[in-house]
Amino acid sequence: MTNAPQIERIEKDPLGPVSIPVDAYYGPQTARGIANFPISGIRISHFPNFIKALAYVKMAAARANAALGDLDEQKADVICQVCAEIAVGRHLGEFPLDVFQGGAGTSTNMNINEVIANRGLEIMGLPRGTYDHLHPNNDVNFAQSTNDVYPTAIRVAILLSRGALQGALEQLAGELEAKAENFSDVIKLGRTQLQDAVPMT
């Protein structure tokens, strides 16, 4: 009789044990986020520039914390190595959370923290989930808050996407101009304060 291959691992967080796919880099808080927020069916991995931006934020935080002497240099180097992998598009499948979540993005912040920690542990030659060596919160998320990380990453993602965004806005402006010309002879009432106002084209 042969042993069946292991398909899951069990990790624990303050709420108890959580089952996670054995080959996943994410951890228990991500698994809970998947279960709690099945809202749109659109994963955050659908926005690779946002994932890249999160990696840049985590890399910057690790470098700053190491420079201040608050984070071990080896841990900071490993964190930065994983962030560099994520920034070039690796591990995109490790971000399975729905784009809509409760908690102002806490699940997403923990998702990247767990991916960085577990991939970092692998680089260090250690098993996933052995967070006493590299912890998602205490090391990867050191001196950070979701309320800082998430909006900063969104701003960086917008900058990374500016070419596509500019093209889309130019197309939208052109379509609006065309509609304005098409309907230039149509008279309708303008609206203000929830009431009909002056006639206008």
PyMOL CGO cylinders between C-alpha atoms (Angstrom):
from pymol import cmd
from pymol.cgo import CYLINDER

trace = [
    CYLINDER, 0.00, 0.00, 0.00, 1.45, 3.38, -1.00, 0.3, 1, 1, 1, 1, 1, 1,
    CYLINDER, 1.45, 3.38, -1.00, 0.88, 6.65, 0.78, 0.3, 1, 1, 1, 1, 1, 1,
    CYLINDER, 0.88, 6.65, 0.78, -1.23, 9.16, -1.16, 0.3, 1, 1, 1, 1, 1, 1,
    CYLINDER, -1.23, 9.16, -1.16, 0.58, 12.41, -1.92, 0.3, 1, 1, 1, 1, 1, 1,
    CYLINDER, 0.58, 12.41, -1.92, -0.13, 15.19, 0.53, 0.3, 1, 1, 1, 1, 1, 1,
    CYLINDER, -0.13, 15.19, 0.53, -2.51, 17.74, -1.00, 0.3, 1, 1, 1, 1, 1, 1,
    CYLINDER, -2.51, 17.74, -1.00, -2.87, 20.13, 1.93, 0.3, 1, 1, 1, 1, 1, 1,
    CYLINDER, -2.87, 20.13, 1.93, -1.04, 21.42, 4.95, 0.3, 1, 1, 1, 1, 1, 1,
    CYLINDER, -1.04, 21.42, 4.95, -2.51, 22.70, 8.19, 0.3, 1, 1, 1, 1, 1, 1,
    CYLINDER, -2.51, 22.70, 8.19, -1.48, 26.08, 9.55, 0.3, 1, 1, 1, 1, 1, 1,
    CYLINDER, -1.48, 26.08, 9.55, -2.75, 27.81, 12.64, 0.3, 1, 1, 1, 1, 1, 1,
    CYLINDER, -2.75, 27.81, 12.64, -3.62, 31.42, 13.29, 0.3, 1, 1, 1, 1, 1, 1,
    CYLINDER, -3.62, 31.42, 13.29, -5.32, 33.03, 16.32, 0.3, 1, 1, 1, 1, 1, 1,
    CYLINDER, -5.32, 33.03, 16.32, -8.68, 31.69, 15.08, 0.3, 1, 1, 1, 1, 1, 1,
    CYLINDER, -8.68, 31.69, 15.08, -7.47, 28.08, 14.89, 0.3, 1, 1, 1, 1, 1, 1,
    CYLINDER, -7.47, 28.08, 14.89, -6.25, 25.59, 12.28, 0.3, 1, 1, 1, 1, 1, 1,
    CYLINDER, -6.25, 25.59, 12.28, -6.70, 26.25, 8.56, 0.3, 1, 1, 1, 1, 1, 1,
    CYLINDER, -6.70, 26.25, 8.56, -6.33, 23.87, 5.62, 0.3, 1, 1, 1, 1, 1, 1,
    CYLINDER, -6.33, 23.87, 5.62, -4.13, 25.24, 2.81, 0.3, 1, 1, 1, 1, 1, 1,
    CYLINDER, -4.13, 25.24, 2.81, -3.00, 23.61, -0.48, 0.3, 1, 1, 1, 1, 1, 1,
    CYLINDER, -3.00, 23.61, -0.48, 0.39, 22.08, 0.24, 0.3, 1, 1, 1, 1, 1, 1,
    CYLINDER, 0.39, 22.08, 0.24, 2.10, 23.87, -2.65, 0.3, 1, 1, 1, 1, 1, 1,
    CYLINDER, 2.10, 23.87, -2.65, 0.59, 27.32, -1.93, 0.3, 1, 1, 1, 1, 1, 1,
    CYLINDER, 0.59, 27.32, -1.93, 2.79, 30.15, -0.74, 0.3, 1, 1, 1, 1, 1, 1,
    CYLINDER, 2.79, 30.15, -0.74, -0.15, 31.95, 0.84, 0.3, 1, 1, 1, 1, 1, 1,
    CYLINDER, -0.15, 31.95, 0.84, -1.21, 31.14, 4.40, 0.3, 1, 1, 1, 1, 1, 1,
    CYLINDER, -1.21, 31.14, 4.40, -4.15, 31.03, 6.79, 0.3, 1, 1, 1, 1, 1, 1,
    CYLINDER, -4.15, 31.03, 6.79, -5.35, 34.62, 6.55, 0.3, 1, 1, 1, 1, 1, 1,
    CYLINDER, -5.35, 34.62, 6.55, -5.48, 34.40, 2.77, 0.3, 1, 1, 1, 1, 1, 1,
    CYLINDER, -5.48, 34.40, 2.77, -7.37, 31.11, 3.01, 0.3, 1, 1, 1, 1, 1, 1,
    CYLINDER, -7.37, 31.11, 3.01, -9.87, 32.76, 5.35, 0.3, 1, 1, 1, 1, 1, 1,
    CYLINDER, -9.87, 32.76, 5.35, -10.21, 35.70, 2.95, 0.3, 1, 1, 1, 1, 1, 1,
    CYLINDER, -10.21, 35.70, 2.95, -10.98, 33.31, 0.07, 0.3, 1, 1, 1, 1, 1, 1,
    CYLINDER, -10.98, 33.31, 0.07, -13.72, 31.70, 2.16, 0.3, 1, 1, 1, 1, 1, 1,
    CYLINDER, -13.72, 31.70, 2.16, -15.16, 34.95, 3.54, 0.3, 1, 1, 1, 1, 1, 1,
    CYLINDER, -15.16, 34.95, 3.54, -15.29, 37.11, 0.40, 0.3, 1, 1, 1, 1, 1, 1,
    CYLINDER, -15.29, 37.11, 0.40, -16.49, 35.15, -2.67, 0.3, 1, 1, 1, 1, 1, 1,
    CYLINDER, -16.49, 35.15, -2.67, -18.09, 38.30, -4.09, 0.3, 1, 1, 1, 1, 1, 1,
    CYLINDER, -18.09, 38.30, -4.09, -17.27, 39.08, -7.73, 0.3, 1, 1, 1, 1, 1, 1,
    CYLINDER, -17.27, 39.08, -7.73, -15.23, 36.15, -9.02, 0.3, 1, 1, 1, 1, 1, 1,
    CYLINDER, -15.23, 36.15, -9.02, -12.53, 38.62, -10.10, 0.3, 1, 1, 1, 1, 1, 1,
    CYLINDER, -12.53, 38.62, -10.10, -9.21, 37.89, -8.40, 0.3, 1, 1, 1, 1, 1, 1,
    CYLINDER, -9.21, 37.89, -8.40, -6.72, 40.55, -7.40, 0.3, 1, 1, 1, 1, 1, 1,
    CYLINDER, -6.72, 40.55, -7.40, -4.23, 38.71, -9.63, 0.3, 1, 1, 1, 1, 1, 1,
    CYLINDER, -4.23, 38.71, -9.63, -6.31, 40.12, -12.52, 0.3, 1, 1, 1, 1, 1, 1,
    CYLINDER, -6.31, 40.12, -12.52, -4.47, 43.39, -11.77, 0.3, 1, 1, 1, 1, 1, 1,
    CYLINDER, -4.47, 43.39, -11.77, -0.76, 42.48, -12.05, 0.3, 1, 1, 1, 1, 1, 1,
    CYLINDER, -0.76, 42.48, -12.05, 0.40, 46.10, -11.73, 0.3, 1, 1, 1, 1, 1, 1,
    CYLINDER, 0.40, 46.10, -11.73, -1.31, 46.25, -8.35, 0.3, 1, 1, 1, 1, 1, 1,
    CYLINDER, -1.31, 46.25, -8.35, 0.47, 43.08, -7.21, 0.3, 1, 1, 1, 1, 1, 1,
    CYLINDER, 0.47, 43.08, -7.21, 3.75, 44.53, -8.52, 0.3, 1, 1, 1, 1, 1, 1,
    CYLINDER, 3.75, 44.53, -8.52, 3.07, 47.77, -6.64, 0.3, 1, 1, 1, 1, 1, 1,
    CYLINDER, 3.07, 47.77, -6.64, 2.43, 45.84, -3.40, 0.3, 1, 1, 1, 1, 1, 1,
    CYLINDER, 2.43, 45.84, -3.40, 5.79, 44.11, -3.88, 0.3, 1, 1, 1, 1, 1, 1,
    CYLINDER, 5.79, 44.11, -3.88, 7.52, 47.48, -4.32, 0.3, 1, 1, 1, 1, 1, 1,
    CYLINDER, 7.52, 47.48, -4.32, 5.93, 48.78, -1.11, 0.3, 1, 1, 1, 1, 1, 1,
    CYLINDER, 5.93, 48.78, -1.11, 7.05, 45.68, 0.82, 0.3, 1, 1, 1, 1, 1, 1,
    CYLINDER, 7.05, 45.68, 0.82, 10.55, 45.93, -0.65, 0.3, 1, 1, 1, 1, 1, 1,
    CYLINDER, 10.55, 45.93, -0.65, 10.84, 49.60, 0.32, 0.3, 1, 1, 1, 1, 1, 1,
    CYLINDER, 10.84, 49.60, 0.32, 9.62, 48.86, 3.86, 0.3, 1, 1, 1, 1, 1, 1,
    CYLINDER, 9.62, 48.86, 3.86, 12.12, 46.00, 4.29, 0.3, 1, 1, 1, 1, 1, 1,
    CYLINDER, 12.12, 46.00, 4.29, 15.00, 48.19, 3.12, 0.3, 1, 1, 1, 1, 1, 1,
    CYLINDER, 15.00, 48.19, 3.12, 13.95, 51.06, 5.39, 0.3, 1, 1, 1, 1, 1, 1,
    CYLINDER, 13.95, 51.06, 5.39, 13.51, 48.78, 8.40, 0.3, 1, 1, 1, 1, 1, 1,
    CYLINDER, 13.51, 48.78, 8.40, 16.91, 47.18, 7.80, 0.3, 1, 1, 1, 1, 1, 1,
    CYLINDER, 16.91, 47.18, 7.80, 18.58, 50.59, 7.39, 0.3, 1, 1, 1, 1, 1, 1,
    CYLINDER, 18.58, 50.59, 7.39, 17.10, 51.63, 10.74, 0.3, 1, 1, 1, 1, 1, 1,
    CYLINDER, 17.10, 51.63, 10.74, 18.45, 48.47, 12.35, 0.3, 1, 1, 1, 1, 1, 1,
    CYLINDER, 18.45, 48.47, 12.35, 14.94, 47.21, 13.16, 0.3, 1, 1, 1, 1, 1, 1,
    CYLINDER, 14.94, 47.21, 13.16, 14.91, 44.26, 10.75, 0.3, 1, 1, 1, 1, 1, 1,
    CYLINDER, 14.91, 44.26, 10.75, 17.61, 41.62, 10.43, 0.3, 1, 1, 1, 1, 1, 1,
    CYLINDER, 17.61, 41.62, 10.43, 19.65, 42.20, 7.23, 0.3, 1, 1, 1, 1, 1, 1,
    CYLINDER, 19.65, 42.20, 7.23, 19.33, 38.57, 6.10, 0.3, 1, 1, 1, 1, 1, 1,
    CYLINDER, 19.33, 38.57, 6.10, 15.56, 38.67, 6.49, 0.3, 1, 1, 1, 1, 1, 1,
    CYLINDER, 15.56, 38.67, 6.49, 15.41, 41.97, 4.63, 0.3, 1, 1, 1, 1, 1, 1,
    CYLINDER, 15.41, 41.97, 4.63, 17.49, 40.55, 1.78, 0.3, 1, 1, 1, 1, 1, 1,
    CYLINDER, 17.49, 40.55, 1.78, 15.22, 37.51, 1.47, 0.3, 1, 1, 1, 1, 1, 1,
    CYLINDER, 15.22, 37.51, 1.47, 12.11, 39.71, 1.55, 0.3, 1, 1, 1, 1, 1, 1,
    CYLINDER, 12.11, 39.71, 1.55, 13.57, 41.91, -1.20, 0.3, 1, 1, 1, 1, 1, 1,
    CYLINDER, 13.57, 41.91, -1.20, 14.51, 38.85, -3.27, 0.3, 1, 1, 1, 1, 1, 1,
    CYLINDER, 14.51, 38.85, -3.27, 10.94, 37.56, -3.16, 0.3, 1, 1, 1, 1, 1, 1,
    CYLINDER, 10.94, 37.56, -3.16, 9.54, 41.03, -3.90, 0.3, 1, 1, 1, 1, 1, 1,
    CYLINDER, 9.54, 41.03, -3.90, 11.79, 41.19, -6.98, 0.3, 1, 1, 1, 1, 1, 1,
    CYLINDER, 11.79, 41.19, -6.98, 10.36, 37.84, -8.14, 0.3, 1, 1, 1, 1, 1, 1,
    CYLINDER, 10.36, 37.84, -8.14, 6.81, 39.10, -7.66, 0.3, 1, 1, 1, 1, 1, 1,
    CYLINDER, 6.81, 39.10, -7.66, 7.59, 42.38, -9.42, 0.3, 1, 1, 1, 1, 1, 1,
    CYLINDER, 7.59, 42.38, -9.42, 8.59, 40.53, -12.61, 0.3, 1, 1, 1, 1, 1, 1,
    CYLINDER, 8.59, 40.53, -12.61, 5.34, 38.57, -12.61, 0.3, 1, 1, 1, 1, 1, 1,
    CYLINDER, 5.34, 38.57, -12.61, 6.27, 35.39, -10.78, 0.3, 1, 1, 1, 1, 1, 1,
    CYLINDER, 6.27, 35.39, -10.78, 3.83, 33.87, -8.25, 0.3, 1, 1, 1, 1, 1, 1,
    CYLINDER, 3.83, 33.87, -8.25, 0.81, 35.73, -9.69, 0.3, 1, 1, 1, 1, 1, 1,
    CYLINDER, 0.81, 35.73, -9.69, -1.33, 32.66, -9.06, 0.3, 1, 1, 1, 1, 1, 1,
    CYLINDER, -1.33, 32.66, -9.06, -0.67, 33.05, -5.34, 0.3, 1, 1, 1, 1, 1, 1,
    CYLINDER, -0.67, 33.05, -5.34, -3.06, 36.02, -5.18, 0.3, 1, 1, 1, 1, 1, 1,
    CYLINDER, -3.06, 36.02, -5.18, -6.50, 34.34, -5.38, 0.3, 1, 1, 1, 1, 1, 1,
    CYLINDER, -6.50, 34.34, -5.38, -8.51, 36.77, -3.26, 0.3, 1, 1, 1, 1, 1, 1,
    CYLINDER, -8.51, 36.77, -3.26, -11.60, 38.46, -4.64, 0.3, 1, 1, 1, 1, 1, 1,
    CYLINDER, -11.60, 38.46, -4.64, -10.98, 42.07, -5.63, 0.3, 1, 1, 1, 1, 1, 1,
    CYLINDER, -10.98, 42.07, -5.63, -13.86, 43.11, -3.35, 0.3, 1, 1, 1, 1, 1, 1,
    CYLINDER, -13.86, 43.11, -3.35, -13.25, 42.48, 0.36, 0.3, 1, 1, 1, 1, 1, 1,
    CYLINDER, -13.25, 42.48, 0.36, -14.25, 43.74, 3.74, 0.3, 1, 1, 1, 1, 1, 1,
    CYLINDER, -14.25, 43.74, 3.74, -11.59, 45.19, 6.01, 0.3, 1, 1, 1, 1, 1, 1,
    CYLINDER, -11.59, 45.19, 6.01, -10.07, 47.87, 3.75, 0.3, 1, 1, 1, 1, 1, 1,
    CYLINDER, -10.07, 47.87, 3.75, -7.73, 45.43, 2.03, 0.3, 1, 1, 1, 1, 1, 1,
    CYLINDER, -7.73, 45.43, 2.03, -6.39, 43.61, 5.10, 0.3, 1, 1, 1, 1, 1, 1,
    CYLINDER, -6.39, 43.61, 5.10, -6.80, 40.23, 3.40, 0.3, 1, 1, 1, 1, 1, 1,
    CYLINDER, -6.80, 40.23, 3.40, -4.78, 41.43, 0.41, 0.3, 1, 1, 1, 1, 1, 1,
    CYLINDER, -4.78, 41.43, 0.41, -2.05, 42.88, 2.63, 0.3, 1, 1, 1, 1, 1, 1,
    CYLINDER, -2.05, 42.88, 2.63, -1.82, 39.59, 4.51, 0.3, 1, 1, 1, 1, 1, 1,
    CYLINDER, -1.82, 39.59, 4.51, -1.88, 37.67, 1.23, 0.3, 1, 1, 1, 1, 1, 1,
    CYLINDER, -1.88, 37.67, 1.23, 1.32, 39.30, 0.03, 0.3, 1, 1, 1, 1, 1, 1,
    CYLINDER, 1.32, 39.30, 0.03, 2.88, 39.08, 3.51, 0.3, 1, 1, 1, 1, 1, 1,
    CYLINDER, 2.88, 39.08, 3.51, 2.25, 35.33, 3.60, 0.3, 1, 1, 1, 1, 1, 1,
    CYLINDER, 2.25, 35.33, 3.60, 3.48, 34.76, 0.05, 0.3, 1, 1, 1, 1, 1, 1,
    CYLINDER, 3.48, 34.76, 0.05, 6.69, 36.67, 0.78, 0.3, 1, 1, 1, 1, 1, 1,
    CYLINDER, 6.69, 36.67, 0.78, 7.22, 34.84, 4.08, 0.3, 1, 1, 1, 1, 1, 1,
    CYLINDER, 7.22, 34.84, 4.08, 6.63, 31.33, 2.70, 0.3, 1, 1, 1, 1, 1, 1,
    CYLINDER, 6.63, 31.33, 2.70, 8.63, 31.86, -0.50, 0.3, 1, 1, 1, 1, 1, 1,
    CYLINDER, 8.63, 31.86, -0.50, 11.34, 33.44, 1.68, 0.3, 1, 1, 1, 1, 1, 1,
    CYLINDER, 11.34, 33.44, 1.68, 11.36, 30.41, 3.97, 0.3, 1, 1, 1, 1, 1, 1,
    CYLINDER, 11.36, 30.41, 3.97, 11.77, 28.21, 0.89, 0.3, 1, 1, 1, 1, 1, 1,
    CYLINDER, 11.77, 28.21, 0.89, 14.76, 30.30, -0.21, 0.3, 1, 1, 1, 1, 1, 1,
    CYLINDER, 14.76, 30.30, -0.21, 16.20, 29.89, 3.30, 0.3, 1, 1, 1, 1, 1, 1,
    CYLINDER, 16.20, 29.89, 3.30, 15.81, 26.11, 2.99, 0.3, 1, 1, 1, 1, 1, 1,
    CYLINDER, 15.81, 26.11, 2.99, 12.98, 25.94, 5.52, 0.3, 1, 1, 1, 1, 1, 1,
    CYLINDER, 12.98, 25.94, 5.52, 9.45, 24.51, 5.31, 0.3, 1, 1, 1, 1, 1, 1,
    CYLINDER, 9.45, 24.51, 5.31, 6.49, 26.76, 4.59, 0.3, 1, 1, 1, 1, 1, 1,
    CYLINDER, 6.49, 26.76, 4.59, 4.68, 27.85, 7.70, 0.3, 1, 1, 1, 1, 1, 1,
    CYLINDER, 4.68, 27.85, 7.70, 7.73, 27.86, 9.99, 0.3, 1, 1, 1, 1, 1, 1,
    CYLINDER, 7.73, 27.86, 9.99, 7.10, 31.52, 10.76, 0.3, 1, 1, 1, 1, 1, 1,
    CYLINDER, 7.10, 31.52, 10.76, 9.43, 31.69, 13.74, 0.3, 1, 1, 1, 1, 1, 1,
    CYLINDER, 9.43, 31.69, 13.74, 12.20, 32.13, 11.13, 0.3, 1, 1, 1, 1, 1, 1,
    CYLINDER, 12.20, 32.13, 11.13, 10.41, 34.64, 8.86, 0.3, 1, 1, 1, 1, 1, 1,
    CYLINDER, 10.41, 34.64, 8.86, 7.02, 35.90, 9.99, 0.3, 1, 1, 1, 1, 1, 1,
    CYLINDER, 7.02, 35.90, 9.99, 4.35, 37.46, 7.73, 0.3, 1, 1, 1, 1, 1, 1,
    CYLINDER, 4.35, 37.46, 7.73, 3.40, 40.06, 10.35, 0.3, 1, 1, 1, 1, 1, 1,
    CYLINDER, 3.40, 40.06, 10.35, 6.44, 40.51, 12.56, 0.3, 1, 1, 1, 1, 1, 1,
    CYLINDER, 6.44, 40.51, 12.56, 8.98, 40.66, 9.71, 0.3, 1, 1, 1, 1, 1, 1,
    CYLINDER, 8.98, 40.66, 9.71, 7.34, 41.23, 6.29, 0.3, 1, 1, 1, 1, 1, 1,
    CYLINDER, 7.34, 41.23, 6.29, 4.71, 43.64, 7.63, 0.3, 1, 1, 1, 1, 1, 1,
    CYLINDER, 4.71, 43.64, 7.63, 6.96, 45.20, 10.27, 0.3, 1, 1, 1, 1, 1, 1,
    CYLINDER, 6.96, 45.20, 10.27, 6.02, 48.83, 11.10, 0.3, 1, 1, 1, 1, 1, 1,
    CYLINDER, 6.02, 48.83, 11.10, 3.28, 48.86, 8.47, 0.3, 1, 1, 1, 1, 1, 1,
    CYLINDER, 3.28, 48.86, 8.47, -0.49, 49.11, 8.43, 0.3, 1, 1, 1, 1, 1, 1,
    CYLINDER, -0.49, 49.11, 8.43, -2.91, 48.03, 5.73, 0.3, 1, 1, 1, 1, 1, 1,
    CYLINDER, -2.91, 48.03, 5.73, -4.13, 51.63, 5.82, 0.3, 1, 1, 1, 1, 1, 1,
    CYLINDER, -4.13, 51.63, 5.82, -0.66, 52.70, 4.65, 0.3, 1, 1, 1, 1, 1, 1,
    CYLINDER, -0.66, 52.70, 4.65, 0.24, 49.79, 2.38, 0.3, 1, 1, 1, 1, 1, 1,
    CYLINDER, 0.24, 49.79, 2.38, -2.99, 49.55, 0.37, 0.3, 1, 1, 1, 1, 1, 1,
    CYLINDER, -2.99, 49.55, 0.37, -3.48, 53.18, -0.71, 0.3, 1, 1, 1, 1, 1, 1,
    CYLINDER, -3.48, 53.18, -0.71, 0.24, 53.56, -1.40, 0.3, 1, 1, 1, 1, 1, 1,
    CYLINDER, 0.24, 53.56, -1.40, 0.18, 50.47, -3.62, 0.3, 1, 1, 1, 1, 1, 1,
    CYLINDER, 0.18, 50.47, -3.62, -2.90, 51.76, -5.45, 0.3, 1, 1, 1, 1, 1, 1,
    CYLINDER, -2.90, 51.76, -5.45, -1.10, 55.03, -6.22, 0.3, 1, 1, 1, 1, 1, 1,
    CYLINDER, -1.10, 55.03, -6.22, 1.99, 53.18, -7.43, 0.3, 1, 1, 1, 1, 1, 1,
    CYLINDER, 1.99, 53.18, -7.43, -0.19, 50.84, -9.52, 0.3, 1, 1, 1, 1, 1, 1,
    CYLINDER, -0.19, 50.84, -9.52, -1.84, 53.85, -11.18, 0.3, 1, 1, 1, 1, 1, 1,
    CYLINDER, -1.84, 53.85, -11.18, 1.59, 55.18, -12.11, 0.3, 1, 1, 1, 1, 1, 1,
    CYLINDER, 1.59, 55.18, -12.11, 2.61, 51.77, -13.46, 0.3, 1, 1, 1, 1, 1, 1,
    CYLINDER, 2.61, 51.77, -13.46, -0.62, 51.70, -15.52, 0.3, 1, 1, 1, 1, 1, 1,
    CYLINDER, -0.62, 51.70, -15.52, -0.49, 55.29, -16.76, 0.3, 1, 1, 1, 1, 1, 1,
    CYLINDER, -0.49, 55.29, -16.76, 0.10, 54.37, -20.41, 0.3, 1, 1, 1, 1, 1, 1,
    CYLINDER, 0.10, 54.37, -20.41, -2.95, 52.13, -20.62, 0.3, 1, 1, 1, 1, 1, 1,
    CYLINDER, -2.95, 52.13, -20.62, -5.02, 54.51, -18.51, 0.3, 1, 1, 1, 1, 1, 1,
    CYLINDER, -5.02, 54.51, -18.51, -4.10, 57.49, -20.68, 0.3, 1, 1, 1, 1, 1, 1,
    CYLINDER, -4.10, 57.49, -20.68, -5.04, 55.57, -23.82, 0.3, 1, 1, 1, 1, 1, 1,
    CYLINDER, -5.04, 55.57, -23.82, -8.40, 54.55, -22.31, 0.3, 1, 1, 1, 1, 1, 1,
    CYLINDER, -8.40, 54.55, -22.31, -9.15, 58.11, -21.19, 0.3, 1, 1, 1, 1, 1, 1,
    CYLINDER, -9.15, 58.11, -21.19, -8.30, 59.48, -24.63, 0.3, 1, 1, 1, 1, 1, 1,
    CYLINDER, -8.30, 59.48, -24.63, -10.63, 56.92, -26.22, 0.3, 1, 1, 1, 1, 1, 1,
    CYLINDER, -10.63, 56.92, -26.22, -13.40, 57.80, -23.74, 0.3, 1, 1, 1, 1, 1, 1,
    CYLINDER, -13.40, 57.80, -23.74, -12.95, 61.53, -24.43, 0.3, 1, 1, 1, 1, 1, 1,
    CYLINDER, -12.95, 61.53, -24.43, -13.19, 60.87, -28.18, 0.3, 1, 1, 1, 1, 1, 1,
    CYLINDER, -13.19, 60.87, -28.18, -16.39, 58.85, -27.74, 0.3, 1, 1, 1, 1, 1, 1,
    CYLINDER, -16.39, 58.85, -27.74, -17.95, 61.60, -25.60, 0.3, 1, 1, 1, 1, 1, 1,
    CYLINDER, -17.95, 61.60, -25.60, -17.03, 64.21, -28.23, 0.3, 1, 1, 1, 1, 1, 1,
    CYLINDER, -17.03, 64.21, -28.23, -18.66, 62.06, -30.91, 0.3, 1, 1, 1, 1, 1, 1,
    CYLINDER, -18.66, 62.06, -30.91, -21.85, 61.65, -28.84, 0.3, 1, 1, 1, 1, 1, 1,
    CYLINDER, -21.85, 61.65, -28.84, -21.95, 65.40, -28.18, 0.3, 1, 1, 1, 1, 1, 1,
    CYLINDER, -21.95, 65.40, -28.18, -21.83, 66.03, -31.93, 0.3, 1, 1, 1, 1, 1, 1,
    CYLINDER, -21.83, 66.03, -31.93, -24.40, 63.29, -32.70, 0.3, 1, 1, 1, 1, 1, 1,
    CYLINDER, -24.40, 63.29, -32.70, -26.90, 64.70, -30.19, 0.3, 1, 1, 1, 1, 1, 1,
    CYLINDER, -26.90, 64.70, -30.19, -26.13, 68.40, -30.69, 0.3, 1, 1, 1, 1, 1, 1,
    CYLINDER, -26.13, 68.40, -30.69, -29.64, 69.08, -32.08, 0.3, 1, 1, 1, 1, 1, 1,
    CYLINDER, -29.64, 69.08, -32.08, -31.53, 67.28, -29.31, 0.3, 1, 1, 1, 1, 1, 1,
    CYLINDER, -31.53, 67.28, -29.31, -33.11, 69.64, -26.79, 0.3, 1, 1, 1, 1, 1, 1,
    CYLINDER, -33.11, 69.64, -26.79, -33.58, 68.31, -23.27, 0.3, 1, 1, 1, 1, 1, 1,
    CYLINDER, -33.58, 68.31, -23.27, -33.98, 69.71, -19.81, 0.3, 1, 1, 1, 1, 1, 1,
    CYLINDER, -33.98, 69.71, -19.81, -30.91, 70.11, -17.68, 0.3, 1, 1, 1, 1, 1, 1,
    CYLINDER, -30.91, 70.11, -17.68, -31.26, 68.93, -14.10, 0.3, 1, 1, 1, 1, 1, 1,
    CYLINDER, -31.26, 68.93, -14.10, -30.19, 70.64, -10.89, 0.3, 1, 1, 1, 1, 1, 1,
    CYLINDER, -30.19, 70.64, -10.89, -31.10, 69.98, -7.26, 0.3, 1, 1, 1, 1, 1, 1,
    CYLINDER, -31.10, 69.98, -7.26, -33.16, 66.96, -8.42, 0.3, 1, 1, 1, 1, 1, 1,
    CYLINDER, -33.16, 66.96, -8.42, -35.43, 69.22, -10.47, 0.3, 1, 1, 1, 1, 1, 1,
    CYLINDER, -35.43, 69.22, -10.47, -35.88, 70.10, -14.13, 0.3, 1, 1, 1, 1, 1, 1,
    CYLINDER, -35.88, 70.10, -14.13, -33.91, 73.22, -15.02, 0.3, 1, 1, 1, 1, 1, 1,
    CYLINDER, -33.91, 73.22, -15.02, -33.14, 75.14, -18.22, 0.3, 1, 1, 1, 1, 1, 1,
    CYLINDER, -33.14, 75.14, -18.22, -33.53, 73.59, -21.69, 0.3, 1, 1, 1, 1, 1, 1,
    CYLINDER, -33.53, 73.59, -21.69, -30.16, 72.75, -23.23, 0.3, 1, 1, 1, 1, 1, 1,
    CYLINDER, -30.16, 72.75, -23.23, -28.56, 70.70, -25.98, 0.3, 1, 1, 1, 1, 1, 1,
]
cmd.load_cgo(trace, "trace")
